[in-house]
Amino acid sequence: MTTTLRGYQSRIELRFANKFCEICLDQIRAVDEVRLKRESLGRIKPDEINAVKSGLAEMFDL
């Protein structure tokens, strides 16, 4: 997730912790294991989860 908004088709825009952000589906392989082990900053809404799932399905042609 980033607060640097690019508007790329492979990114999902959302508002998280009172900031506009993008989930970077195009950076899925760049996830750092250390970041995954840290305490969660929060949760995204179910409709945003569905948008991420749809984006990943489209990217991987599922």
Secondary structure as UniProt FT lines:
FT   TURN            9..10
FT   STRAND          11..16
FT   TURN            17..18
FT   STRAND          19..24
FT   HELIX           25..30
FT   HELIX           33..37
FT   HELIX           46..59
FT   TURN            60..61
//
